[in-house]
Amino acid sequence: MHYGVVPVLAVENVEAALPLANALLQGGLPVVEITFRTAAAAEVIRVLAQECPGLVVGAGTVLTPANLKSAKDSGAAFAVAPGLNPDIVKRARDVGLPFVPGVATPTDIEMGLALGCKLLKFFPAEALGGVAMLEALSAPFQHTGLRFMPTGGLNLANLESYLKLQTVAAAGGTWIARRQDLLDGQWAEIRDRCIAALEIVAQARR
């Protein structure tokens, strides 16, 4: 997560996988989370994992044991969920797949820590109160080494404010490639958004 931003994408067509990977790599952001919100997700992950060795490919919206198995079998390097299901976290650990569960409250965070999770997705970040909420939530847990990946409502305008929080490892970026961008093949725009995001990461962490 040292890139500071993880593109979080729902890809509907397998044909978009390789042009998308090229756009991300050209933009200097060799990491992506492909969400299980589409029927094509597993195949997209498989294609990216096999064809793009320079890209770290994760699976998102991993809600069920079937999602988890599909993510692992497809070659995902990590998995992410919007919430914290202890059963899924334990299964992920059993199969050796790094897992980032979602949290929204101190109770969620304590449960995550109890399950051995040191990286948690704060979701939906902006709807929950944004930077101020995450800063307040972080305070009692900062000494544990816990880090967060806020996702939901982030964009180029508010990215820097999140990245300036010491507990933020990376930001989940759904804005980097929206559904219509992928359908329309807006690869140059996606590349440019990666470049712009990384400039903000560098500025925030200078």
C-alpha positions as CSV (number, residue, x, y, z in Angstrom):
1,M,0.0,0.0,0.0
2,H,3.1,2.2,-0.1
3,Y,1.8,3.9,-3.3
4,G,-0.7,5.8,-1.2
5,V,-3.6,5.2,-3.5
6,V,-5.4,2.0,-4.5
7,P,-7.7,2.2,-7.6
8,V,-11.0,0.4,-6.6
9,L,-12.7,-0.6,-9.8
10,A,-15.8,-2.5,-11.0
11,V,-14.9,-3.9,-14.4
12,E,-17.8,-5.3,-16.5
13,N,-15.8,-6.5,-19.6
14,V,-12.8,-8.8,-19.6
15,E,-11.7,-7.0,-22.8
16,A,-11.0,-3.9,-20.7
17,A,-8.6,-5.7,-18.4
18,L,-5.3,-5.2,-20.3
19,P,-5.9,-1.7,-21.6
20,L,-6.8,-0.8,-18.0
21,A,-3.6,-2.3,-16.7
22,N,-1.6,-0.4,-19.3
23,A,-3.2,2.9,-18.2
24,L,-2.5,2.2,-14.5
25,L,1.1,1.2,-15.2
26,Q,1.7,4.2,-17.5
27,G,0.3,6.4,-14.8
28,G,2.8,4.9,-12.3
29,L,0.2,3.2,-10.1
30,P,0.9,-0.6,-10.4
31,V,-1.9,-1.7,-8.0
32,V,-5.6,-2.3,-8.4
33,E,-8.6,-3.7,-6.5
34,I,-11.1,-5.4,-8.8
35,T,-14.5,-5.6,-7.0
36,F,-16.8,-8.6,-7.1
37,R,-19.6,-6.3,-8.1
38,T,-19.6,-7.6,-11.7
39,A,-19.9,-11.1,-13.2
40,A,-16.6,-10.6,-15.0
41,A,-14.6,-9.8,-11.8
42,A,-12.9,-13.2,-11.3
43,E,-11.9,-13.5,-14.9
44,V,-10.6,-9.9,-14.9
45,I,-8.4,-10.7,-11.8
46,R,-7.2,-13.9,-13.5
47,V,-6.2,-12.1,-16.7
48,L,-4.4,-9.3,-14.8
49,A,-2.6,-11.6,-12.4
50,Q,-1.4,-13.8,-15.3
51,E,-0.7,-11.3,-18.0
52,C,0.6,-8.3,-15.9
53,P,3.4,-9.4,-13.5
54,G,4.2,-5.8,-12.7
55,L,0.7,-5.1,-11.4
56,V,-0.4,-6.0,-7.8
57,V,-4.0,-7.2,-8.2
58,G,-6.5,-7.5,-5.4
59,A,-10.1,-8.5,-5.1
60,G,-12.7,-6.2,-3.6
61,T,-16.2,-6.6,-2.2
62,V,-15.3,-10.1,-0.9
63,L,-18.4,-10.9,1.0
64,T,-18.8,-14.7,0.9
65,P,-16.6,-17.9,1.1
66,A,-17.3,-18.3,-2.6
67,N,-16.0,-14.8,-3.3
68,L,-12.9,-15.6,-1.2
69,K,-12.2,-18.9,-3.0
70,S,-12.7,-17.2,-6.4
71,A,-10.3,-14.4,-5.4
72,K,-7.7,-16.9,-4.3
73,D,-8.1,-19.2,-7.3
74,S,-7.9,-16.2,-9.7
75,G,-4.6,-15.1,-8.3
76,A,-5.5,-12.1,-6.2
77,A,-2.7,-10.9,-4.1
78,F,-5.0,-9.4,-1.4
79,A,-8.7,-9.1,-0.7
80,V,-10.9,-6.3,0.7
81,A,-14.4,-6.2,2.1
82,P,-16.8,-3.3,2.9
83,G,-17.5,-4.8,6.4
84,L,-16.0,-7.1,8.9
85,N,-17.2,-10.7,8.8
86,P,-15.1,-12.7,11.3
87,D,-15.7,-16.0,9.4
88,I,-14.4,-14.5,6.1
89,V,-11.3,-13.0,7.9
90,K,-10.5,-16.4,9.4
91,R,-11.0,-18.2,6.1
92,A,-8.7,-15.7,4.4
93,R,-6.0,-16.3,7.0
94,D,-6.4,-20.0,6.6
95,V,-5.8,-19.8,2.8
96,G,-3.0,-17.3,3.2
97,L,-4.7,-14.4,1.4
98,P,-4.0,-11.0,3.0
99,F,-7.4,-9.5,3.9
100,V,-8.5,-5.9,4.6
101,P,-12.0,-5.8,6.3
102,G,-14.1,-2.7,6.4
103,V,-14.8,-0.8,9.7
104,A,-17.0,2.1,10.7
105,T,-17.0,2.1,14.5
106,P,-14.6,1.6,17.5
107,T,-16.3,-1.8,18.1
108,D,-15.5,-2.8,14.5
109,I,-11.9,-1.8,15.0
110,E,-11.5,-3.7,18.2
111,M,-12.9,-6.8,16.5
112,G,-10.5,-6.4,13.6
113,L,-7.5,-6.1,16.0
114,A,-8.7,-9.2,17.9
115,L,-8.7,-11.1,14.6
116,G,-5.1,-9.9,13.8
117,C,-5.9,-7.3,11.2
118,K,-3.6,-4.3,11.2
119,L,-4.9,-2.7,8.0
120,L,-8.6,-1.8,7.9
121,K,-10.8,-0.2,5.3
122,F,-12.6,2.8,6.7
123,F,-15.9,2.8,4.7
124,P,-17.8,4.7,3.5
125,A,-15.4,7.4,4.5
126,E,-17.0,10.7,3.5
127,A,-20.5,9.6,4.6
128,L,-19.2,8.6,8.0
129,G,-17.7,12.0,8.7
130,G,-14.6,12.1,6.6
131,V,-11.2,13.1,7.8
132,A,-12.4,14.5,11.2
133,M,-14.2,11.2,12.0
134,L,-11.2,9.0,10.9
135,E,-8.8,11.2,13.0
136,A,-11.0,10.8,16.0
137,L,-11.4,7.1,15.5
138,S,-7.6,6.7,15.0
139,A,-6.6,8.3,18.3
140,P,-7.3,5.5,20.8
141,F,-5.7,2.9,18.5
142,Q,-2.7,4.7,17.1
143,H,-0.3,3.0,19.6
144,T,-1.3,-0.4,18.2
145,G,0.3,0.3,14.8
146,L,-3.1,0.1,13.1
147,R,-3.4,1.6,9.7
148,F,-6.5,2.5,7.6
149,M,-7.5,2.6,3.9
150,P,-10.3,5.1,3.7
151,T,-12.6,4.5,0.7
152,G,-15.9,6.0,-0.4
153,G,-16.3,9.6,-1.5
154,L,-12.6,10.3,-1.9
155,N,-11.3,12.3,-4.9
156,L,-8.5,14.6,-6.0
157,A,-9.9,17.5,-3.9
158,N,-9.9,15.7,-0.5
159,L,-7.2,13.1,-1.0
160,E,-4.4,15.1,0.5
161,S,-6.3,15.7,3.7
162,Y,-6.7,12.0,4.3
163,L,-3.1,11.1,3.4
164,K,-1.8,13.6,5.9
165,L,-3.3,11.5,8.7
166,Q,-0.5,9.3,10.2
167,T,-2.8,6.3,10.4
168,V,-3.7,6.3,6.7
169,A,-1.7,3.8,4.7
170,A,-3.5,4.4,1.4
171,A,-6.7,5.8,0.0
172,G,-9.1,3.7,-2.0
173,G,-9.8,5.5,-5.3
174,T,-13.0,4.7,-7.0
175,W,-12.7,8.0,-8.9
176,I,-9.7,6.9,-10.9
177,A,-11.7,4.8,-13.3
178,R,-15.5,4.9,-13.1
179,R,-17.8,2.6,-14.9
180,Q,-18.4,4.8,-17.9
181,D,-14.7,5.5,-18.3
182,L,-14.1,1.8,-18.6
183,L,-17.0,1.3,-21.0
184,D,-15.8,4.3,-23.2
185,G,-12.2,3.3,-23.1
186,Q,-10.9,6.5,-21.5
187,W,-7.5,5.1,-20.9
188,A,-5.6,8.3,-21.3
189,E,-7.8,10.0,-18.7
190,I,-7.3,7.1,-16.3
191,R,-3.6,7.3,-16.8
192,D,-3.7,11.1,-16.1
193,R,-5.7,10.6,-12.9
194,C,-3.1,8.1,-11.6
195,I,-0.4,10.7,-12.3
196,A,-2.4,13.5,-10.6
197,A,-3.1,11.2,-7.6
198,L,0.6,10.3,-7.1
199,E,1.5,14.0,-7.2
200,I,-0.8,14.5,-4.3
201,V,0.6,11.5,-2.5
202,A,4.1,12.9,-2.8
203,Q,3.0,16.3,-1.6
204,A,1.2,14.9,1.4
205,R,4.1,12.8,2.5
206,R,6.9,15.2,1.7
